[in-house]
Amino acid sequence: MPVIDLSFPVQGDLLPVDHSYSLYGAICREVPDFHERFRTEYESSGEKKCYGICPINGILAGDRKLQISRNSQLRIRVHNKFLKDFYPLAGKTLCIEEQTISLGTPRPILLSAAPVLQSRLVVIKGFMEPSEFLEAAKKQLLEMGINGVIQFKRRKLSTPVERRTGKGKQSEPLKRTVRIRNKEIVGFALKVSELNDQDSIKLQETGLGGRRRFGCGIFLPMRS
């Protein structure tokens, strides 16, 4: 399945950390009829899940703000037959909750297989408790025919000495939310390990759960 990432360099100052819903709205304002086309062309083609908008990366600046850096990018995962929908974003200025960012010329990035993938936020409708959520995520993997070990990402709780020795207790599963309109949607950060090359690419192409256009369920190779 020819799914790729289209990466736009980003220039700007600050953004809210939780900006996915506003980012999607800004893209819809710049690409005529995009929201309606998503609901018709993408869904009818069966490629709806091969599309996602990653939150813009940056440096945490406190007060739930994100500082745009020279490495910041807008990453859109999409089936290559829909690339033409997004190229008009090049050179555009997007307004996101009273903040503005400028997009440069995009470059396509081929998906690469990695044995461990991670997603900063996976949302599965109807599942908000950790144990039930993890079982639902495992079920989705099995239904896709993907073999891998799925786990919550966690923060470590440790003392300075333990941090130096690499020891320390694990915290609760890393829970995150995304605000969509006036509602907070709850999900968890996940990682999937022991993936072969075929399953690694498949998971990146399809993702897990829903809300892909708001940055949820998109998997990237996990950095060591």
N, CA and C of each residue as an Amber inpcrd file, in Angstrom:
protein
   672
   0.8520000  -1.1890000   0.0000000   0.0000000   0.0000000   0.0000000
   0.8940000   1.2480000   0.0000000   0.8340000   2.0810000  -1.0270000
   1.7560000   3.2260000  -1.1490000   1.3490000   4.4050000  -0.2730000
   1.5980000   4.2790000   1.0220000   1.3200000   5.3480000   1.9830000
   2.6410000   6.0070000   2.3430000   2.6730000   7.3360000   2.3550000
   3.8970000   8.0610000   2.6800000   3.5940000   9.1820000   3.6650000
   4.6520000   9.7550000   4.2160000   4.5320000  10.9570000   5.0380000
   4.9510000  12.1560000   4.2000000   4.1610000  13.2110000   4.2610000
   4.4930000  14.4630000   3.6110000   4.8690000  15.4440000   4.7140000
   6.1260000  15.9020000   4.7050000   6.6520000  16.6990000   5.8080000
   6.8680000  18.1510000   5.3750000   6.1690000  19.0720000   6.0500000
   6.3000000  20.5030000   5.7930000   7.1520000  21.1360000   6.8940000
   8.2400000  21.8280000   6.5530000   8.9430000  22.5950000   7.5910000
   8.0420000  23.7100000   8.1150000   8.1660000  23.9960000   9.4130000
   7.2870000  24.9610000  10.0690000   8.1170000  26.0830000  10.6760000
   7.6630000  27.3100000  10.4740000   8.2580000  28.4740000  11.1320000
   7.1830000  29.1730000  11.9480000   7.5670000  29.6920000  13.1000000
   6.6160000  30.3870000  13.9620000   7.2090000  30.5790000  15.3390000
   6.3460000  30.8720000  16.2910000   6.8020000  31.1420000  17.6490000
   6.2600000  30.0970000  18.6060000   5.0560000  30.3000000  19.1040000
   4.4560000  29.3960000  20.0800000   3.1540000  28.8120000  19.5420000
   2.8390000  27.6070000  20.0280000   1.5500000  26.9720000  19.7670000
   1.0440000  26.3560000  21.0660000  -0.2660000  26.1960000  21.2060000
  -0.7520000  25.3820000  22.3240000  -0.2470000  23.9510000  22.1560000
   0.0570000  23.2830000  23.2680000   0.4800000  21.8830000  23.1810000
  -0.6140000  21.0430000  22.5260000  -1.8590000  21.2470000  22.9380000
  -2.9940000  20.5300000  22.3650000  -3.5870000  21.3840000  21.2440000
  -3.0630000  21.1970000  20.0330000  -3.4860000  22.0510000  18.9200000
  -4.0460000  21.2530000  17.7420000  -4.2490000  19.9550000  17.9220000
  -4.6060000  19.1000000  16.7820000  -5.9320000  19.4890000  16.1340000
  -6.9430000  19.7790000  16.9460000  -8.2490000  20.1390000  16.3850000
  -8.1570000  21.4660000  15.6350000  -7.4710000  22.4380000  16.2210000
  -7.3180000  23.7360000  15.5620000  -6.4730000  23.6200000  14.3000000
  -5.4780000  22.7420000  14.3220000  -4.6420000  22.5270000  13.1360000
  -5.4760000  21.9650000  11.9920000  -6.3130000  20.9840000  12.3020000
  -7.1720000  20.4230000  11.2660000  -8.1000000  21.4960000  10.6910000
  -8.6590000  22.3310000  11.5650000  -9.5290000  23.4060000  11.0880000
  -8.7830000  24.3810000  10.1910000  -7.5280000  24.6970000  10.5480000
  -6.7350000  25.6250000   9.7390000  -6.4520000  25.0410000   8.3610000
  -6.1760000  23.7360000   8.3070000  -5.9340000  23.0850000   7.0140000
  -7.2000000  23.1050000   6.1700000  -8.3430000  22.8430000   6.8030000
  -9.6090000  22.8650000   6.0650000  -9.8960000  24.2450000   5.4780000
  -9.4840000  25.3030000   6.1840000  -9.7130000  26.6550000   5.6630000
  -8.8350000  26.9610000   4.4580000  -7.6760000  26.3280000   4.3790000
  -6.7480000  26.6100000   3.2850000  -6.9420000  25.7050000   2.0800000
  -7.5210000  24.5280000   2.2860000  -7.7540000  23.5840000   1.1900000
  -9.2520000  23.5160000   0.9470000  -9.7340000  24.1280000  -0.1250000
 -11.1800000  24.2130000  -0.3690000 -11.8540000  22.8430000  -0.3570000
 -12.9610000  22.7720000   0.3630000 -13.8110000  21.5670000   0.4110000
 -13.0990000  20.3480000   0.9830000 -11.9750000  20.5580000   1.6960000
 -11.2250000  19.3870000   2.1680000 -12.0240000  18.5530000   3.1620000
 -12.7190000  19.1980000   4.0710000 -13.4780000  18.4430000   5.0770000
 -14.5280000  17.5620000   4.4140000 -15.2280000  18.1140000   3.4510000
 -16.2640000  17.3430000   2.7690000 -15.6580000  16.2290000   1.9250000
 -14.5160000  16.5170000   1.2880000 -13.8560000  15.4950000   0.4770000
 -13.3450000  14.3610000   1.3510000 -12.8870000  14.6910000   2.5550000
 -12.4470000  13.6400000   3.4750000 -13.5910000  12.6750000   3.7600000
 -14.7770000  13.2210000   3.9640000 -15.9280000  12.3970000   4.3300000
 -16.4440000  11.5830000   3.1470000 -16.1950000  12.0430000   1.9210000
 -16.7360000  11.3360000   0.7590000 -15.6590000  10.5130000   0.0470000
 -14.6490000  11.1750000  -0.5210000 -13.6520000  10.4610000  -1.3070000
 -12.8430000   9.4770000  -0.4720000 -12.3730000   9.8920000   0.6990000
 -11.5420000   9.0200000   1.5160000 -12.3360000   7.8140000   2.0100000
 -13.5390000   8.0720000   2.5240000 -14.3270000   6.9770000   3.0720000
 -14.7770000   6.0110000   1.9870000 -15.2180000   6.5320000   0.8430000
 -15.7040000   5.6650000  -0.2200000 -14.5750000   4.8770000  -0.8660000
 -13.3530000   5.4000000  -0.8210000 -12.2130000   4.7020000  -1.4380000
 -11.6500000   3.6290000  -0.5250000 -12.0640000   3.6400000   0.7390000
 -11.5110000   2.6850000   1.6840000 -10.1610000   3.0840000   2.2220000
  -9.7070000   4.3140000   1.9320000  -8.3820000   4.7470000   2.3540000
  -8.4360000   5.6930000   3.5520000  -9.5740000   5.7600000   4.2250000
  -9.7200000   6.7050000   5.3240000  -8.6490000   6.5230000   6.3880000
  -8.3360000   5.2750000   6.7250000  -7.3690000   5.0340000   7.7920000
  -5.9310000   5.2040000   7.3230000  -5.7370000   5.4340000   6.0420000
  -4.3850000   5.6740000   5.5290000  -4.1120000   7.1690000   5.4540000
  -4.6410000   7.8870000   6.3960000  -4.5220000   9.3370000   6.3970000
  -4.4680000   9.8100000   7.8310000  -3.5640000  10.7230000   8.1200000
  -3.4950000  11.2710000   9.4660000  -2.6490000  12.5230000   9.4910000
  -2.9360000  13.3860000  10.4430000  -2.1770000  14.6260000  10.6200000
  -1.4990000  14.5690000  11.9770000  -0.1730000  14.4850000  11.9870000
   0.5660000  14.4670000  13.2500000   0.5850000  15.8680000  13.8580000
   0.5040000  15.9760000  15.1770000   0.6960000  17.2840000  15.8140000
   2.0790000  17.8280000  15.4670000   2.1900000  19.1290000  15.3820000
   3.4790000  19.7610000  15.0990000   4.3920000  19.5820000  16.3110000
   5.6110000  19.1680000  16.0580000   6.5630000  18.9510000  17.1440000
   7.2830000  20.2430000  17.4940000   7.8100000  20.3050000  18.7070000
   8.5280000  21.4900000  19.1620000   9.0920000  21.2520000  20.5410000
   9.4080000  22.3200000  21.2550000  10.0090000  22.2400000  22.5820000
   8.9920000  22.7410000  23.6010000   8.7460000  21.9340000  24.6380000
   7.8140000  22.3560000  25.6830000   8.3110000  23.6360000  26.3360000
   7.4230000  24.6450000  26.4020000   7.8250000  25.9620000  26.8900000
   7.0990000  26.3630000  28.1680000   6.3500000  25.4430000  28.7780000
   5.6020000  25.7680000  29.9900000   4.2620000  26.4080000  29.6790000
   3.3620000  26.4040000  30.6570000   2.0360000  26.9920000  30.5020000
   1.2920000  26.3590000  29.3210000   1.5350000  25.0450000  29.1240000
   0.8970000  24.2880000  28.0330000   1.1420000  24.9090000  26.6660000
   2.3520000  25.4330000  26.4880000   2.7550000  26.0210000  25.2080000
   3.9020000  25.2130000  24.6070000   4.0070000  25.2730000  23.2880000
   5.0280000  24.5760000  22.5330000   5.8340000  25.6030000  21.7370000
   7.1450000  25.5880000  21.8940000   8.0120000  26.5020000  21.1560000
   8.4050000  25.8650000  19.8170000   8.1090000  26.5610000  18.7440000
   8.5230000  26.0910000  17.4230000  10.0420000  26.1920000  17.3190000
  10.6680000  25.1320000  16.8060000  12.1190000  25.1110000  16.6470000
  12.4730000  24.8780000  15.1820000  13.7690000  24.8600000  14.8870000
  14.1970000  24.6460000  13.4980000  13.8940000  23.2250000  13.0260000
  13.6050000  22.3100000  13.9750000  13.2660000  20.9340000  13.6140000
  11.7670000  20.6870000  13.5510000  10.9690000  21.7050000  13.8040000
   9.5150000  21.5270000  13.8010000   9.0090000  21.2280000  12.3960000
   8.0340000  20.3540000  12.3320000   7.4550000  19.9960000  11.0390000
   5.9860000  19.6260000  11.1980000   5.2520000  19.8340000  10.1340000
   3.8900000  19.3340000  10.0170000   3.9800000  18.0730000   9.1720000
   3.6090000  16.9530000   9.7650000   3.7540000  15.6560000   9.1030000
   2.3680000  15.1000000   8.8180000   2.0910000  14.8510000   7.5470000
   0.7950000  14.3230000   7.1300000   1.0190000  12.9610000   6.4980000
   0.3680000  11.9530000   7.0370000   0.4740000  10.5860000   6.5010000
  -0.7170000  10.3430000   5.5880000  -0.4240000   9.9250000   4.3570000
  -1.5020000   9.8920000   3.3680000  -1.1720000   8.9010000   2.2520000
  -2.2120000   8.2950000   1.6870000  -2.0630000   7.4750000   0.4850000
  -1.5810000   8.3850000  -0.6500000  -0.6380000   7.8940000  -1.4480000
  -0.0140000   8.7980000  -2.4290000  -0.9750000   9.3370000  -3.4810000
  -2.1170000   8.6870000  -3.6830000  -3.0490000   9.2220000  -4.6840000
  -3.7670000  10.4780000  -4.1930000  -3.6050000  10.7950000  -2.8760000
  -4.2100000  12.0060000  -2.3440000  -3.1800000  13.0970000  -2.0490000
  -1.9550000  12.9080000  -2.4840000  -0.9160000  13.9070000  -2.2290000
  -1.3010000  15.2780000  -2.7670000  -1.9450000  15.2810000  -3.9170000
  -2.2990000  16.5570000  -4.5610000  -3.1900000  17.4250000  -3.6800000
  -3.9080000  16.8010000  -2.7390000  -4.7710000  17.5640000  -1.8410000
  -3.9760000  18.4680000  -0.9070000  -2.7160000  18.0810000  -0.6300000
  -1.9570000  18.7640000   0.4120000  -0.8510000  19.6780000  -0.0990000
  -0.4270000  19.5030000  -1.3370000   0.6320000  20.3650000  -1.8650000
   0.2580000  21.8470000  -1.8530000  -1.0160000  22.2220000  -2.0090000
  -1.3600000  23.6510000  -1.9270000  -1.0570000  24.2940000  -0.5790000
  -0.7550000  23.5050000   0.4480000  -0.4130000  24.0820000   1.7520000
   0.9790000  24.7180000   1.7550000   1.8050000  24.3740000   0.7870000
   3.1610000  24.9280000   0.7350000   3.1140000  26.4510000   0.6510000
   3.8510000  27.1130000   1.5340000   3.9090000  28.5710000   1.5390000
   2.7620000  29.2460000   2.2640000   1.8250000  28.4740000   2.7870000
   0.6650000  29.0520000   3.4510000   0.9920000  29.4500000   4.8990000
   0.2370000  30.4160000   5.3940000   0.2750000  30.7910000   6.8000000
  -1.0080000  30.3070000   7.4560000  -0.8590000  29.5030000   8.5030000
  -2.0190000  28.9500000   9.1960000  -2.2210000  29.6680000  10.5240000
  -3.4690000  29.9620000  10.8430000  -3.8140000  30.5820000  12.1210000
  -4.3690000  29.5040000  13.0400000  -3.6730000  29.2820000  14.1680000
  -4.0450000  28.2350000  15.1050000  -4.2210000  28.8710000  16.4830000
  -5.4650000  29.0610000  16.8660000  -5.8000000  29.6550000  18.1700000
  -5.0230000  30.9570000  18.4030000  -5.1490000  31.8720000  17.4850000
  -4.5610000  33.2140000  17.5610000  -3.0410000  33.2100000  17.3910000
  -2.4580000  32.0650000  17.1270000  -1.0360000  31.9730000  16.7980000
  -0.9080000  31.6550000  15.3130000   0.1680000  32.0940000  14.6900000
   0.3590000  31.8280000  13.2670000   1.6430000  31.0450000  13.0400000
   1.5930000  30.1590000  12.0590000   2.7690000  29.4290000  11.6040000
   2.8270000  29.5010000  10.0860000   4.0320000  29.3830000   9.5450000
   4.2240000  29.3810000   8.0930000   4.7680000  28.0230000   7.6730000
   4.2620000  27.5100000   6.5780000   4.6850000  26.2070000   6.0680000
   5.5950000  26.3750000   4.8680000   6.6730000  25.5970000   4.8480000
   7.5980000  25.6240000   3.7300000   7.2310000  24.5850000   2.6800000
   8.1730000  24.2830000   1.8160000   7.9660000  23.3030000   0.7460000
   8.0700000  21.8940000   1.3190000   7.0770000  21.0560000   1.0690000
   7.0880000  19.7210000   1.6820000   8.0270000  18.7620000   0.9740000
   8.4190000  17.7360000   1.7130000   9.1810000  16.6440000   1.1010000
   8.5210000  15.3230000   1.4860000   8.4350000  14.3940000   0.5430000
   7.8500000  13.0890000   0.8530000   8.8580000  12.2110000   1.5900000
   8.3780000  11.4620000   2.5700000   9.2120000  10.5480000   3.3420000
   8.5890000   9.1570000   3.2760000   9.3520000   8.1950000   2.7630000
   8.8670000   6.8280000   2.7070000   8.8250000   6.2330000   4.1080000
   7.8090000   5.4390000   4.3820000   7.7410000   4.7410000   5.6590000
   8.8650000   3.7100000   5.7260000   9.5140000   3.6190000   6.8740000
  10.6050000   2.6610000   7.0440000  10.2680000   1.6940000   8.1670000
  10.6010000   0.4290000   7.9630000  10.3070000  -0.5980000   8.9520000
  11.2110000  -0.4310000  10.1670000  10.6340000  -0.6230000  11.3420000
  11.3860000  -0.5870000  12.5930000  10.7610000  -1.6160000  13.5320000
  11.5600000  -2.2930000  14.3520000  11.0040000  -3.3370000  15.2250000
  10.1420000  -2.7990000  16.3550000  10.3460000  -1.5150000  16.7090000
   9.5580000  -0.9050000  17.7840000   8.9440000   0.3890000  17.2740000
   7.6340000   0.5010000  17.4100000   6.9020000   1.7040000  17.0110000
   6.1960000   2.2880000  18.2330000   5.9450000   3.5890000  18.1810000
   5.2380000   4.2370000  19.2770000   4.2230000   5.2310000  18.7350000
   3.1810000   5.4420000  19.5250000   2.1880000   6.4650000  19.2220000
   1.9950000   7.3060000  20.4740000   2.0380000   8.6240000  20.3240000
   1.9110000   9.5040000  21.4870000   0.5040000   9.4660000  22.0820000
  -0.4930000   9.1050000  21.2590000  -1.8710000   9.0600000  21.7510000
  -2.7140000   8.1610000  20.8650000  -3.2750000   7.1290000  21.4670000
  -4.2160000   6.2430000  20.7770000  -5.5660000   6.3660000  21.4790000
  -6.6060000   6.5460000  20.6980000  -7.9640000   6.6860000  21.2280000
  -8.8320000   5.5680000  20.6660000  -9.4710000   4.8170000  21.5450000
 -10.3940000   3.7610000  21.1360000 -11.7370000   4.0480000  21.7910000
 -12.7360000   4.2990000  20.9960000 -14.0400000   4.7180000  21.5000000
 -14.6080000   3.6900000  22.4750000 -15.0370000   4.1860000  23.6450000
 -15.6690000   3.3330000  24.6430000 -14.7090000   2.6940000  25.6130000
 -13.3820000   2.9440000  25.4520000 -12.3970000   2.3190000  26.3280000
 -11.4960000   3.4020000  26.9230000 -11.6510000   3.6400000  28.2270000
 -10.8560000   4.6650000  28.9070000 -10.1060000   4.1440000  30.1220000
 -10.4480000   2.9230000  30.5700000  -9.7230000   2.3060000  31.6780000
  -8.5520000   1.5110000  31.1170000  -7.3800000   1.5960000  31.7420000
  -6.1670000   1.0020000  31.1670000  -6.2860000  -0.4610000  30.7580000
  -6.7940000  -1.3330000  31.6420000  -6.8210000  -2.7680000  31.3300000
  -7.7330000  -3.0650000  30.1420000  -8.9160000  -2.4660000  30.1350000
  -9.8440000  -2.6890000  29.0250000  -9.3090000  -2.0710000  27.7390000
  -8.6780000  -0.9180000  27.8550000  -8.1150000  -0.2550000  26.6830000
  -7.0520000  -1.1250000  26.0310000  -6.1430000  -1.6660000  26.8350000
  -5.0600000  -2.4710000  26.2780000  -5.5890000  -3.7210000  25.5910000
  -6.6130000  -4.3470000  26.1610000  -7.2140000  -5.5140000  25.5270000
  -7.8520000  -5.1490000  24.1900000  -8.5040000  -3.9880000  24.1330000
  -9.1190000  -3.5360000  22.8800000  -8.0510000  -3.2710000  21.8250000
  -6.9250000  -2.6910000  22.2340000  -5.8270000  -2.4260000  21.2960000
  -5.2350000  -3.7330000  20.7790000  -5.0580000  -4.7110000  21.6760000
  -4.5480000  -6.0170000  21.2550000  -5.4890000  -6.6740000  20.2450000
  -6.7870000  -6.5390000  20.4840000  -7.7740000  -7.1230000  19.5770000
  -7.6750000  -6.5060000  18.1890000  -7.4830000  -5.1860000  18.1370000
  -7.3460000  -4.5300000  16.8320000  -6.1080000  -5.0210000  16.0940000
  -5.0100000  -5.1990000  16.8190000  -3.7950000  -5.7320000  16.1890000
  -4.0470000  -7.1110000  15.5980000  -4.7110000  -7.9850000  16.3690000
  -4.9840000  -9.3340000  15.8990000  -5.8810000  -9.3210000  14.6680000
  -6.8710000  -8.4310000  14.6780000  -7.7860000  -8.3460000  13.5320000
  -7.0660000  -7.9050000  12.2690000  -5.9860000  -7.1370000  12.4250000
  -5.1850000  -6.7170000  11.2720000  -4.1290000  -7.7440000  10.8970000
  -4.0290000  -8.8060000  11.6860000  -3.0310000  -9.8260000  11.4040000
  -1.6270000  -9.4020000  11.7460000  -1.4820000  -8.4850000  12.7020000
  -0.1640000  -7.9760000  13.0890000   0.2850000  -8.6580000  14.3710000
   1.4940000  -9.2300000  14.3220000   2.0790000  -9.8660000  15.4960000
   3.0770000  -8.9130000  16.1410000   2.8410000  -8.5740000  17.3730000
   3.7370000  -7.6820000  18.0940000   3.3350000  -7.6200000  19.5520000
   4.2270000  -7.1090000  20.3700000   3.9650000  -6.9620000  21.8060000
   3.5640000  -5.5160000  22.0610000   2.3310000  -5.3160000  22.4900000
   1.8170000  -3.9650000  22.7020000   1.8220000  -3.6330000  24.1850000
   2.3010000  -2.4410000  24.5150000   2.4310000  -2.0170000  25.9070000
   2.0970000  -0.5340000  26.0260000   1.7490000  -0.1330000  27.2470000
   1.6280000   1.2880000  27.5290000   3.0190000   1.9080000  27.6030000
   3.1390000   3.1520000  27.1940000   4.3190000   3.9310000  27.5290000
   4.0950000   4.5050000  28.9300000   5.1570000   4.5980000  29.7100000
   5.0510000   5.0420000  31.0900000   6.1700000   6.0230000  31.4050000
   5.9210000   6.8520000  32.4010000   6.9810000   7.6880000  32.9510000
   7.6470000   6.9430000  34.0960000   8.9510000   7.0950000  34.2240000
   9.6530000   6.4730000  35.3420000   9.6360000   7.3910000  36.5490000
   9.4080000   6.7850000  37.7150000   9.5120000   7.5020000  38.9770000
  10.8000000   7.0350000  39.6460000  11.7650000   7.9260000  39.8250000
  13.0430000   7.4960000  40.3590000  13.7260000   8.6170000  41.1150000
  14.6260000   8.2280000  41.9850000  15.4570000   9.1760000  42.7040000
  16.6670000   9.5130000  41.8490000  17.4220000  10.5770000  42.1770000
  18.6230000  10.8950000  41.3990000  19.5930000   9.7320000  41.2680000
  19.7870000   8.9490000  42.3710000  20.7020000   7.8060000  42.3110000
  20.1860000   6.7510000  41.3490000  18.8730000   6.4770000  41.4220000
  18.2810000   5.4700000  40.5340000  18.3560000   5.9050000  39.0870000
  18.2230000   7.1990000  38.8240000  18.3170000   7.6710000  37.4400000
  19.7120000   7.3990000  36.8820000  20.7360000   7.5330000  37.7430000
  22.0950000   7.2900000  37.2640000  22.3560000   5.8080000  37.0140000
  21.6640000   4.9430000  37.7530000  21.8740000   3.5110000  37.5830000
  20.8820000   2.8820000  36.6230000  19.9330000   3.6750000  36.1440000
  18.9370000   3.1550000  35.2150000  17.8070000   2.4160000  35.8810000
  17.7490000   2.4460000  37.2300000  16.6780000   1.7690000  37.9520000
  15.5810000   2.7620000  38.3230000  14.4580000   2.2520000  38.7530000
  13.3850000   3.1340000  39.1830000  12.0360000   2.4920000  38.9470000
  11.0760000   2.8670000  39.7430000   9.7370000   2.3190000  39.6000000
   9.0220000   2.9620000  38.4180000   8.1460000   2.1880000  37.7980000
   7.3630000   2.7180000  36.7040000   6.0940000   3.3600000  37.2300000
   5.6690000   4.4180000  36.5750000   4.4470000   5.1020000  36.9500000
   3.2560000   4.4260000  36.2880000   2.1100000   5.0520000  36.4180000
   0.8990000   4.5760000  35.7570000   1.0380000   4.7470000  34.2410000
   0.2090000   4.0470000  33.4600000   0.2310000   4.2460000  32.0060000
   0.1030000   5.7250000  31.6490000   0.8100000   6.1170000  30.6310000
   0.8330000   7.5180000  30.2200000  -0.4710000   7.8650000  29.5010000
  -1.3300000   8.5870000  30.2150000  -2.6330000   8.9810000  29.6810000
  -2.5280000  10.3850000  29.0880000  -3.1430000  10.5750000  27.9420000
  -3.1770000  11.8900000  27.3140000  -4.5930000  12.1880000  26.8320000
  -4.8400000  13.4460000  26.5450000  -6.1450000  13.8510000  26.0180000
  -5.9520000  14.7310000  24.7880000  -6.9720000  14.7680000  23.9660000
  -7.0220000  15.7130000  22.8550000  -8.3810000  16.4150000  22.9260000
  -8.3580000  17.7440000  22.8500000  -9.6000000  18.5100000  22.9190000
 -10.1760000  18.6690000  21.5210000 -11.4050000  18.2010000  21.3370000
 -12.1080000  18.3200000  20.0620000 -13.3880000  19.0960000  20.3290000
 -13.4670000  20.2790000  19.7560000 -14.4850000  21.2590000  20.1130000
 -14.3760000  21.5270000  21.6160000 -15.4200000  21.2680000  22.3510000
 -15.3720000  21.5290000  23.7890000 -15.3020000  20.2520000  24.6200000
 -14.8590000  19.1750000  23.9890000 -14.8270000  17.8840000  24.6720000
 -13.4060000  17.3400000  24.6870000 -12.9870000  16.8120000  25.8330000
 -11.6780000  16.1820000  25.9430000 -11.8140000  14.6800000  25.7180000
 -11.0740000  14.1700000  24.7230000 -11.0720000  12.7560000  24.4070000
  -9.8590000  12.1150000  25.0670000 -10.0840000  11.0300000  25.8060000
  -9.0210000  10.3930000  26.5860000  -8.4360000   9.2050000  25.8230000
  -7.1210000   9.0650000  25.9060000  -6.4400000   7.9190000  25.3170000
  -5.1210000   7.6800000  26.0180000  -4.2920000   6.8150000  25.4380000
  -3.0310000   6.4380000  26.0580000  -1.9100000   6.4120000  25.0220000
  -0.6970000   6.6440000  25.4950000   0.4940000   6.4810000  24.6620000
   0.8640000   5.0020000  24.6460000   1.1390000   4.4580000  23.4580000
   1.4290000   3.0340000  23.3020000   2.7210000   2.8110000  22.5420000
   3.3120000   1.6440000  22.7860000   4.4060000   1.1880000  21.9360000
   4.1570000  -0.2680000  21.5700000   4.6060000  -0.6360000  20.3850000
   4.4740000  -2.0140000  19.9090000   5.8600000  -2.4810000  19.5040000
   6.3120000  -3.5870000  20.0920000   7.6610000  -4.0920000  19.8320000
   7.6070000  -5.4780000  19.1990000   8.7970000  -5.9800000  18.8520000
   8.9640000  -7.3020000  18.2410000   8.1850000  -7.4260000  16.9310000
   8.2110000  -6.3650000  16.1540000   7.5270000  -6.3460000  14.8560000
   8.4840000  -6.7790000  13.7500000   7.9950000  -7.6070000  12.8340000
   8.7880000  -7.8490000  11.6330000   8.5720000  -6.7050000  10.6580000
   9.3410000  -6.6810000   9.5800000   9.2900000  -5.5320000   8.6630000
   7.9030000  -5.3340000   8.0700000   7.2640000  -6.4170000   7.6620000
   5.9470000  -6.3090000   7.0270000   4.9080000  -5.7450000   7.9910000
   4.8940000  -6.2580000   9.2150000   3.9090000  -5.7840000  10.1860000
   4.2030000  -4.3560000  10.6360000   5.4780000  -3.9940000  10.6910000
   5.8500000  -2.6350000  11.0700000   5.3000000  -1.6210000  10.0720000
   5.4640000  -1.9120000   8.7960000   4.9350000  -1.0070000   7.7660000
   3.4090000  -0.9860000   7.8030000   2.8030000  -2.1440000   7.9810000
   1.3400000  -2.2260000   7.9980000   0.7550000  -1.4060000   9.1360000
   1.3750000  -1.4840000  10.3220000   0.8640000  -0.7240000  11.4610000
   1.0190000   0.7760000  11.2240000   2.1080000   1.1920000  10.5950000
   2.2780000   2.6080000  10.2860000   1.2500000   3.0740000   9.2590000
   0.9280000   2.2080000   8.3180000  -0.0420000   2.5770000   7.2870000
  -1.4550000   2.7030000   7.8310000  -1.8360000   1.8410000   8.7580000
  -3.2270000   1.7960000   9.1970000  -3.4580000   2.4430000  10.5590000
  -2.4760000   2.3690000  11.4620000  -2.6450000   2.9340000  12.7870000
  -3.6030000   2.1200000  13.6400000  -3.9070000   2.6580000  14.8220000
  -4.8280000   2.0150000  15.7560000  -5.8560000   3.0260000  16.2420000
  -7.0600000   2.5230000  16.5300000  -8.0910000   3.3940000  17.0720000
  -8.6180000   4.3820000  16.0420000  -9.1240000   5.5110000  16.5390000
  -9.7290000   6.5020000  15.6530000  -9.1000000   7.8760000  15.8020000
  -9.7950000   8.8780000  15.2540000  -9.3950000  10.2840000  15.3400000
  -8.0480000  10.5560000  14.6760000  -7.7980000   9.8640000  13.5570000
  -6.5000000  10.0150000  12.8820000  -6.2580000  11.4440000  12.4030000
  -7.3020000  12.1320000  11.9750000  -7.1130000  13.4980000  11.4680000
  -6.7670000  14.4710000  12.5880000  -6.9410000  14.0240000  13.8470000
  -6.5470000  14.8480000  14.9870000  -5.2780000  14.3130000  15.6550000
  -4.5160000  13.5370000  14.9060000  -3.2060000  13.0960000  15.3630000
  -3.1860000  11.8520000  16.2090000  -4.3040000  11.1520000  16.3250000
  -4.3650000   9.9790000  17.2080000  -4.0960000   8.6890000  16.4300000
  -3.4490000   7.7350000  17.1000000  -3.2510000   6.4070000  16.5170000
  -2.2090000   6.3190000  15.4370000  -1.3780000   7.3530000  15.2850000
  -0.3370000   7.3490000  14.2620000   0.9580000   6.8500000  14.8970000
   1.5800000   5.8480000  14.2810000   2.7780000   5.2280000  14.8420000
   4.0300000   5.6470000  14.0720000   5.0910000   5.9150000  14.8420000
   6.3940000   6.2920000  14.3040000   7.4500000   5.3870000  14.9150000
   8.5790000   5.1800000  14.2200000   9.6780000   4.4180000  14.8250000
  10.1070000   5.0210000  16.1380000  10.3590000   4.1560000  17.1290000
  10.7440000   4.6240000  18.4580000  12.2420000   4.8270000  18.5080000
  12.6530000   6.0240000  18.9380000  14.0720000   6.3150000  19.0460000
  14.6510000   5.6400000  20.2780000  15.8880000   5.1780000  20.1450000
  16.5450000   4.5310000  21.2740000  17.0040000   5.5780000  22.2710000
